[in-house]
Amino acid sequence: MRSPRTWFPLLGWMAATLTSIVLASVAMLPVLRTATGDDGGLLSADQLRRSGAGNPLPLPSVPPTSPSPATPAAEPDDEAEPTGEPSPTRTTKPPRTTPPTKTTSPTSAPPAAESRVVDGWTVTTAGDGVETYVRSFRVDGGQAVIRIRDGKVGVVSATPSNGFEVATVQNSPENLAVYFNETNHSFIIHAVWNVNRPFAEVNEIGG
């Protein structure tokens, strides 16, 4: 014979089972009433499935959504790069700058030639070291300027006085004579380059 303690678990299980059966019957009553209609008949298992007896609450109906206006596709940019390929980095070229104008410093003027006077001749030494001798002669028949450079004698100018005429005679580069002539009267200026130095003399003939 079992003791009273062994009956307690069995009684608890039976009570829980009955309670669950009662609760299930109470929950099914509204569904059964709705499904039977006026004839009071019972529903089969298939009818219960179709009537939604398995859902304790009806699912909310979802309102139909109106189609949203289609968004116009963006017009392709003519300058846009094809999609999927990395666009090259555009670098902005610096503005062209005009190169500075090269300014040339003015050529320095050659140093002034040194001058001195030797025996009435004005001697000027150029940058190349060559000496130039210049002397002016004035007589009653006119005026002459004679130059000697590098051993060569030449006339710079010869201007006769009134009534006189001028003439030059040169038989070699280093020997020159200037004549101022009138009838039976002449003035002669004679210049010679002799032994690396100038020599000059003035003579009068007639008169």
Backbone bond lengths (Angstrom), bond angles and torsions (degrees), N, CA, C in turn:
res aa  C-N    CA-C-N  psi(-1)  N-CA   C-N-CA  omega(-1)  CA-C   N-CA-C  phi
1 M - - - 1.443 - - 1.511 108.97 -
2 R 1.371 113.91 131.63 1.463 119.12 -178.23 1.514 109.68 -75.65
3 S 1.354 112.58 149.14 1.476 119.52 178.41 1.525 108.77 -82.12
4 P 1.346 117.69 158.65 1.481 120.48 -179.39 1.522 112.62 -58.26
5 R 1.324 119.52 -28.82 1.480 121.35 -176.89 1.518 110.53 -66.02
6 T 1.324 118.78 -31.24 1.443 120.59 -178.44 1.512 112.61 -73.93
7 W 1.330 118.76 -17.09 1.467 122.09 178.44 1.533 112.68 -82.38
8 F 1.317 119.10 -22.05 1.480 120.64 -175.59 1.524 112.54 -61.88
9 P 1.323 120.97 -46.88 1.469 118.74 178.58 1.521 112.65 -63.87
10 L 1.304 117.94 -37.57 1.443 120.14 -179.30 1.513 111.26 -66.68
11 L 1.351 116.52 -41.22 1.451 120.48 178.11 1.519 110.96 -64.79
12 G 1.359 117.26 -37.79 1.477 119.71 179.10 1.516 110.98 -64.33
13 W 1.302 115.28 -39.46 1.480 117.77 -177.96 1.505 110.55 -67.69
14 M 1.353 117.46 -39.88 1.437 121.86 -179.84 1.518 110.77 -65.88
15 A 1.335 116.85 -39.31 1.472 119.79 -179.89 1.523 110.47 -65.79
16 A 1.335 117.11 -40.56 1.469 120.26 -179.90 1.514 110.52 -65.81
17 T 1.345 116.79 -36.95 1.455 120.31 -178.84 1.519 110.57 -67.35
18 L 1.347 117.41 -43.72 1.447 120.89 178.93 1.525 111.21 -64.03
19 T 1.308 114.93 -39.44 1.473 118.17 -178.95 1.521 110.21 -62.53
20 S 1.347 117.27 -42.84 1.464 120.11 -179.05 1.516 111.33 -66.00
21 I 1.376 117.39 -34.61 1.454 120.59 179.01 1.508 110.37 -66.92
22 V 1.334 116.63 -42.61 1.465 120.75 -179.80 1.510 110.73 -63.14
23 L 1.307 116.86 -44.99 1.474 120.96 -178.54 1.520 110.97 -63.44
24 A 1.333 116.92 -40.13 1.451 120.09 179.49 1.527 111.15 -65.59
25 S 1.374 116.77 -37.05 1.457 119.70 179.87 1.513 110.55 -67.46
26 V 1.365 115.94 -40.90 1.470 119.71 179.78 1.515 110.00 -63.72
27 A 1.335 118.51 -39.45 1.460 121.45 -177.99 1.523 111.85 -69.80
28 M 1.307 118.79 -26.04 1.448 121.16 -176.49 1.509 112.72 -87.71
29 L 1.348 117.50 -9.97 1.459 120.15 -175.80 1.517 111.92 -62.07
30 P 1.317 121.76 -48.78 1.481 118.80 -179.41 1.515 112.66 -60.08
31 V 1.304 116.83 -36.94 1.451 119.69 -178.71 1.507 110.28 -67.82
32 L 1.318 114.97 -41.41 1.450 118.81 -178.62 1.514 110.65 -66.57
33 R 1.381 117.11 -37.59 1.450 120.20 179.59 1.519 110.32 -65.74
34 T 1.339 117.35 -40.45 1.457 120.99 -177.81 1.510 111.10 -68.69
35 A 1.314 115.09 -37.24 1.455 118.49 -175.45 1.520 112.51 -77.70
36 T 1.347 119.16 -27.21 1.461 120.22 -174.22 1.503 112.31 -75.06
37 G 1.328 118.10 -31.35 1.461 119.23 -178.19 1.510 111.00 70.24
38 D 1.322 114.74 -145.90 1.453 119.28 -175.31 1.526 112.78 -85.21
39 D 1.337 115.88 -21.46 1.465 116.94 -174.94 1.508 112.48 -80.22
40 G 1.388 117.80 -11.86 1.460 120.03 177.20 1.478 114.13 69.54
41 G 1.388 118.01 11.07 1.450 120.21 179.66 1.516 111.89 -75.58
42 L 1.330 118.39 160.12 1.461 123.87 177.71 1.516 109.31 -87.46
43 L 1.312 116.02 156.93 1.473 123.66 -179.62 1.503 109.97 -98.70
44 S 1.292 113.55 145.62 1.467 117.51 175.49 1.532 109.22 -79.51
45 A 1.331 112.23 174.14 1.485 117.12 -179.43 1.515 110.53 -64.25
46 D 1.346 117.99 -37.59 1.477 120.10 179.09 1.516 110.83 -65.77
47 Q 1.361 115.67 -38.79 1.446 118.61 178.36 1.511 111.35 -65.50
48 L 1.320 117.18 -35.91 1.468 120.70 177.65 1.531 110.58 -64.43
49 R 1.357 114.00 -40.43 1.470 115.61 -179.96 1.523 110.77 -65.33
50 R 1.412 115.32 -39.90 1.454 117.68 -178.95 1.511 112.04 -70.56
51 S 1.359 117.22 -29.91 1.460 119.93 -178.51 1.506 112.35 -79.82
52 G 1.331 118.01 -6.78 1.459 120.16 178.47 1.491 113.29 81.48
53 A 1.347 118.96 27.82 1.445 120.42 -179.04 1.502 111.85 -64.67
54 G 1.335 116.36 -21.42 1.460 117.48 -178.21 1.503 113.28 -74.50
55 N 1.380 119.61 -14.61 1.465 122.12 -179.94 1.511 108.35 -99.07
56 P 1.328 119.68 120.54 1.457 121.20 -178.95 1.504 111.52 -66.53
57 L 1.330 120.86 -30.32 1.458 123.89 179.10 1.509 109.09 -131.08
58 P 1.359 119.18 144.09 1.477 120.53 179.04 1.516 110.98 -70.35
59 L 1.297 115.40 143.24 1.470 120.46 178.57 1.516 110.37 -73.02
60 P 1.323 119.33 137.70 1.471 120.30 178.56 1.519 110.36 -67.55
61 S 1.343 113.45 140.76 1.459 117.88 178.48 1.525 110.01 -78.69
62 V 1.320 114.75 139.93 1.476 120.69 -178.54 1.511 108.42 -93.10
63 P 1.354 119.30 120.33 1.473 119.28 -179.36 1.513 110.48 -64.95
64 P 1.335 115.36 143.21 1.480 117.01 179.29 1.526 110.19 -64.67
65 T 1.256 114.07 138.90 1.471 119.47 -178.98 1.517 108.88 -94.88
66 S 1.338 115.15 130.76 1.471 119.15 177.63 1.512 109.32 -75.40
67 P 1.300 116.38 138.67 1.475 118.25 -177.91 1.522 109.93 -63.42
68 S 1.288 115.24 131.52 1.470 120.35 179.71 1.517 109.21 -73.74
69 P 1.320 115.89 144.95 1.481 117.37 179.57 1.507 111.26 -59.68
70 A 1.295 112.71 137.04 1.469 117.68 -177.55 1.518 109.23 -66.46
71 T 1.282 113.70 132.93 1.480 119.31 177.83 1.508 108.65 -76.12
72 P 1.345 118.03 125.31 1.483 118.39 -179.57 1.511 111.11 -61.50
73 A 1.298 112.79 136.70 1.466 118.09 -178.92 1.515 108.98 -69.00
74 A 1.302 114.47 140.45 1.471 119.16 -179.93 1.511 109.74 -66.62
75 E 1.355 113.14 134.66 1.462 117.50 178.81 1.510 110.00 -65.67
76 P 1.299 115.86 136.91 1.474 117.49 -178.57 1.519 109.84 -66.01
77 D 1.290 114.63 138.14 1.469 121.14 176.98 1.516 109.16 -80.47
78 D 1.351 113.58 129.39 1.473 117.15 -178.16 1.516 111.52 -60.99
79 E 1.333 115.12 -31.63 1.466 117.72 -176.30 1.513 112.42 -92.20
80 A 1.380 116.90 -2.05 1.452 118.44 -177.12 1.509 109.79 -73.19
81 E 1.288 115.36 145.57 1.461 122.00 178.50 1.513 108.59 -78.89
82 P 1.335 120.79 150.44 1.472 122.82 176.43 1.505 110.68 -56.25
83 T 1.374 114.97 140.35 1.460 119.17 179.91 1.508 109.79 -66.97
84 G 1.314 113.71 149.63 1.463 118.60 179.25 1.505 112.93 92.45
85 E 1.344 117.53 -15.66 1.453 119.58 178.51 1.527 108.83 -114.41
86 P 1.287 117.74 135.59 1.472 119.35 -179.16 1.515 109.92 -64.38
87 S 1.335 114.61 130.40 1.466 119.04 179.01 1.508 109.49 -74.05
88 P 1.333 117.04 137.30 1.477 118.74 -179.88 1.511 110.80 -66.81
89 T 1.272 114.70 144.44 1.459 120.68 178.78 1.508 109.43 -71.48
90 R 1.312 116.30 123.48 1.460 120.42 -179.43 1.514 109.19 -87.42
91 T 1.264 114.06 122.95 1.462 119.66 178.91 1.511 108.70 -106.65
92 T 1.306 115.06 134.60 1.464 120.86 179.17 1.507 109.23 -86.47
93 K 1.341 115.25 122.40 1.454 119.47 179.73 1.521 109.47 -72.66
94 P 1.322 116.27 135.91 1.466 117.42 177.79 1.509 110.21 -65.34
95 P 1.324 116.03 146.73 1.468 117.88 178.88 1.501 111.76 -59.64
96 R 1.331 110.81 141.74 1.453 115.39 179.69 1.517 110.18 -69.12
97 T 1.250 109.20 132.47 1.454 114.85 179.05 1.507 109.48 -108.53
98 T 1.329 112.85 140.19 1.455 118.06 178.89 1.520 109.49 -72.44
99 P 1.339 116.84 124.91 1.475 117.95 179.45 1.505 110.80 -60.70
100 P 1.346 116.74 144.45 1.468 119.05 -179.02 1.516 111.26 -60.78
101 T 1.315 114.38 136.93 1.457 120.24 179.56 1.523 109.63 -70.48
102 K 1.317 112.89 128.11 1.456 117.71 179.15 1.526 109.09 -75.58
103 T 1.287 113.00 118.42 1.454 118.22 179.22 1.524 108.64 -97.55
104 T 1.284 113.37 122.55 1.460 118.43 178.92 1.509 108.78 -90.82
105 S 1.283 112.80 127.19 1.456 117.24 179.33 1.520 108.84 -67.29
106 P 1.303 115.58 139.13 1.459 117.65 -179.17 1.509 111.40 -57.77
107 T 1.329 113.08 139.95 1.461 118.03 -179.41 1.519 109.25 -62.59
108 S 1.274 112.04 127.66 1.466 115.79 -178.83 1.524 109.42 -63.92
109 A 1.302 114.18 135.28 1.462 119.77 -179.08 1.514 110.00 -67.40
110 P 1.312 115.92 141.72 1.467 117.85 178.56 1.514 109.96 -61.64
111 P 1.278 115.94 148.40 1.457 118.55 -179.21 1.522 110.54 -60.29
112 A 1.318 114.80 144.73 1.458 119.92 -179.14 1.525 110.04 -61.37
113 A 1.350 112.72 138.13 1.468 117.18 -178.37 1.536 110.04 -69.09
114 E 1.308 115.64 140.47 1.457 120.32 178.30 1.533 109.61 -79.96
115 S 1.276 115.78 141.40 1.479 120.01 -179.63 1.525 110.04 -128.84
116 R 1.334 114.53 151.41 1.467 122.88 177.82 1.527 108.12 -152.79
117 V 1.271 117.94 166.74 1.468 122.83 -178.70 1.529 108.62 -114.66
118 V 1.349 114.85 126.09 1.468 121.46 -179.76 1.530 108.11 -130.01
119 D 1.340 117.67 114.30 1.461 123.77 178.78 1.525 112.34 53.43
120 G 1.320 117.06 39.56 1.460 121.38 179.32 1.507 114.53 87.10
121 W 1.321 116.91 -8.82 1.466 121.18 177.86 1.543 109.59 -95.14
122 T 1.333 115.83 134.93 1.473 120.17 173.96 1.520 107.75 -86.99
123 V 1.325 115.83 117.19 1.465 122.37 -175.17 1.529 108.82 -103.62
124 T 1.312 116.16 125.73 1.470 122.67 178.70 1.515 108.70 -121.25
125 T 1.337 116.10 129.19 1.469 121.53 178.94 1.521 108.70 -102.26
126 A 1.315 117.69 119.07 1.472 122.25 -179.56 1.514 110.17 -80.43
127 G 1.351 114.54 177.69 1.455 119.53 -179.19 1.508 113.19 -65.25
128 D 1.338 116.70 -25.42 1.460 119.28 179.92 1.527 111.97 -85.31
129 G 1.330 116.32 1.72 1.460 119.69 177.15 1.517 115.04 89.27
130 V 1.334 118.42 -3.46 1.466 121.63 -178.80 1.534 108.70 -82.75
131 E 1.314 115.78 134.70 1.464 121.46 -178.93 1.533 110.15 -95.21
132 T 1.324 114.76 141.28 1.460 121.72 178.32 1.534 108.09 -120.16
133 Y 1.348 115.86 131.53 1.460 122.08 -179.64 1.519 108.23 -110.40
134 V 1.325 115.92 128.85 1.469 121.55 179.51 1.530 107.73 -132.38
135 R 1.358 113.56 136.56 1.467 117.69 178.89 1.523 109.11 -149.40
136 S 1.309 115.35 140.89 1.470 121.97 178.51 1.533 109.49 -103.74
137 F 1.367 115.60 133.48 1.467 121.80 179.75 1.533 108.00 -118.79
138 R 1.332 115.55 134.42 1.470 119.88 178.27 1.545 108.45 -129.72
139 V 1.312 112.74 125.56 1.471 120.18 177.57 1.529 108.58 -131.31
140 D 1.361 116.77 175.82 1.472 118.69 -179.79 1.522 112.45 -65.13
141 G 1.318 117.38 -24.77 1.464 120.39 -179.71 1.526 113.26 -83.64
142 G 1.322 119.05 -13.68 1.456 120.42 179.07 1.528 113.22 157.09
143 Q 1.319 116.15 -164.87 1.465 121.87 -177.41 1.522 108.72 -134.95
144 A 1.359 114.74 137.94 1.471 120.50 179.98 1.530 109.62 -136.61
145 V 1.331 115.04 144.96 1.470 122.52 174.78 1.511 106.85 -118.03
146 I 1.344 115.50 123.35 1.474 121.53 -176.72 1.528 108.63 -117.69
147 R 1.350 113.41 140.83 1.470 120.14 179.97 1.510 108.99 -125.95
148 I 1.329 115.01 140.56 1.467 121.66 176.09 1.525 107.62 -126.35
149 R 1.332 115.43 123.94 1.476 120.60 179.07 1.509 108.66 -140.62
150 D 1.326 115.03 128.52 1.458 121.94 177.93 1.533 111.38 55.64
151 G 1.358 115.24 38.56 1.468 120.90 176.77 1.514 114.67 80.51
152 K 1.350 118.54 1.71 1.459 120.49 -178.66 1.534 109.44 -108.31
153 V 1.322 115.89 131.79 1.453 122.66 -177.57 1.519 109.28 -99.88
154 G 1.334 116.67 135.10 1.458 120.48 179.65 1.519 110.97 -146.01
155 V 1.339 114.61 163.53 1.462 121.25 178.67 1.520 109.05 -98.21
156 V 1.332 115.81 126.40 1.465 120.30 174.66 1.523 108.84 -84.09
157 S 1.284 116.65 -47.83 1.469 121.46 177.95 1.521 108.78 -155.93
158 A 1.344 116.55 151.69 1.473 122.96 176.34 1.521 107.65 -146.08
159 T 1.338 117.05 114.28 1.470 122.08 -176.26 1.540 108.84 -120.86
160 P 1.331 118.19 114.54 1.467 119.83 -179.08 1.539 111.79 -78.78
161 S 1.286 116.06 155.09 1.469 121.94 173.94 1.521 109.59 -80.81
162 N 1.366 116.78 171.76 1.454 120.09 -179.90 1.524 111.71 -60.85
163 G 1.314 115.85 131.62 1.464 121.64 -179.71 1.497 113.66 87.80
164 F 1.313 119.64 -2.75 1.463 122.44 179.83 1.531 109.86 -113.68
165 E 1.306 113.53 156.57 1.466 121.92 173.76 1.520 108.35 -121.06
166 V 1.347 116.67 152.94 1.458 121.79 -177.53 1.515 109.13 -110.01
167 A 1.334 115.88 144.10 1.466 122.83 176.50 1.522 107.51 -149.65
168 T 1.354 114.79 148.40 1.464 120.17 178.30 1.512 109.08 -122.80
169 V 1.312 114.77 144.64 1.460 121.91 177.40 1.524 106.87 -131.78
170 Q 1.388 116.86 124.69 1.468 121.34 -179.44 1.523 107.88 -140.83
171 N 1.344 116.28 107.76 1.461 120.15 -179.65 1.522 113.21 -92.05
172 S 1.387 117.22 -7.82 1.466 122.23 176.33 1.530 108.24 -157.81
173 P 1.339 118.46 159.86 1.464 120.49 -177.99 1.527 113.09 -58.78
174 E 1.329 117.97 -27.96 1.470 119.47 -175.27 1.534 113.01 -100.74
175 N 1.343 117.93 10.90 1.466 120.66 -176.74 1.533 108.92 -138.04
176 L 1.350 116.81 119.53 1.465 120.77 -174.39 1.533 109.27 -140.23
177 A 1.334 116.07 141.90 1.470 122.08 175.64 1.517 108.96 -132.76
178 V 1.354 116.71 134.76 1.470 123.15 178.25 1.536 106.61 -115.01
179 Y 1.413 115.78 127.46 1.452 121.81 -177.90 1.535 109.78 -112.02
180 F 1.326 115.17 132.82 1.460 121.36 168.79 1.534 105.49 -113.50
181 N 1.330 116.66 111.29 1.465 121.43 -169.30 1.535 111.70 -116.47
182 E 1.305 114.68 144.09 1.453 124.07 163.31 1.543 107.01 -137.89
183 T 1.284 118.00 179.87 1.461 119.33 -175.63 1.532 109.95 -60.62
184 N 1.314 114.90 122.82 1.459 124.22 178.85 1.538 113.84 53.17
185 H 1.332 114.06 27.02 1.472 117.53 179.96 1.540 108.99 -151.22
186 S 1.383 117.38 129.36 1.479 121.43 -178.66 1.528 110.25 -143.52
187 F 1.321 112.64 148.75 1.481 121.31 170.26 1.535 106.70 -118.27
188 I 1.356 114.69 131.21 1.478 119.67 -176.25 1.536 108.14 -120.23
189 I 1.375 115.93 126.64 1.480 122.01 173.03 1.522 106.10 -110.23
190 H 1.306 116.71 118.02 1.456 122.64 -174.50 1.535 108.31 -115.53
191 A 1.373 117.09 122.59 1.461 122.71 179.86 1.510 109.11 -124.97
192 V 1.339 114.74 133.75 1.466 121.01 -177.02 1.534 108.63 -138.23
193 W 1.359 114.96 141.49 1.476 120.37 170.22 1.513 106.27 -94.20
194 N 1.368 117.53 112.69 1.464 121.79 -172.03 1.521 109.60 -134.88
195 V 1.339 114.46 121.70 1.466 122.19 177.41 1.540 109.91 53.05
196 N 1.339 114.01 54.28 1.468 122.22 174.52 1.531 113.61 58.73
197 R 1.313 116.46 30.46 1.451 119.84 174.86 1.526 108.63 -155.75
198 P 1.356 117.15 153.14 1.470 119.06 -178.10 1.550 110.54 -80.81
199 F 1.307 112.84 152.85 1.476 119.39 175.49 1.524 106.59 -140.44
200 A 1.341 116.30 134.55 1.483 121.06 -179.46 1.529 109.49 -141.80
201 E 1.369 116.07 145.98 1.447 122.27 174.71 1.528 109.52 -146.09
202 V 1.345 117.12 151.64 1.454 123.75 -178.52 1.554 107.26 -119.96
203 N 1.340 114.24 131.60 1.464 120.11 179.80 1.545 109.62 -129.10
204 E 1.305 116.55 150.72 1.462 123.31 175.71 1.525 107.87 -121.98
205 I 1.348 115.06 132.03 1.481 119.55 -178.78 1.531 107.75 -123.74
206 G 1.323 116.59 133.14 1.474 121.80 178.12 1.502 110.22 81.43
207 G 1.347 112.18 -158.18 1.445 120.01 179.23 1.425 114.21 98.41
